[in-house]
Amino acid sequence: MSATPERRSRLRQYQVQLLERMQAAKTGAAEGGRELGVMIGGRLCLLDLTQISEIVPLQTATPVPLTQDWYLGLANIRGHLTGVIDLARYLQRNPGDAAPAERRLITFAPGLGFNCALLVERVLGLRKLAEMEAVEGDEFRDGEGQQWLRIDLAQLVLEPRFVQVGLV
């Protein structure tokens, strides 16, 4: 069975778009400034799509002794032991009221060189940063007047407190 010229053309167009997206992700120039909207500690937050690897269902982390209370332990995510961090606790925010079925783990992109996942209360879908108004610093306001905090995971892994999960 041979593909029609129209189908080959669509396939080729899709391949070109996919290649452009992959190149944009490598250079950090995310197409249209797309961010993943999540809820952390009852707060609306944005994560750069180029800094995350995947979203996985919540799973139990095995506690590690003598670690910070925000370090939940290690989880086996697709055959890799991954540190799980409760970012709400790390940011000293109260945990949100999301049901366990809504909670997810967001793994860091391999390029960040930090093998961990963040616990989020809810995944809210994609948001376009270009359609938001910058308020101050890393704060943005969407068209509905909701305030969002953009979390730069590349900066987060450089914070000495974040890297030091063990009790001092």
Helices and strands as residue ranges (DSSP letters): H 5-27, G 31-33, E 34-40, E 43-48, G 49-51, E 52-57, E 71-77, E 80-86, H 87-90, G 100-102, E 104-108, G 110-112, E 116-120, E 122-128, G 129-131, E 133-136, E 139-141, E 147-151, H 153-156, H 160-163
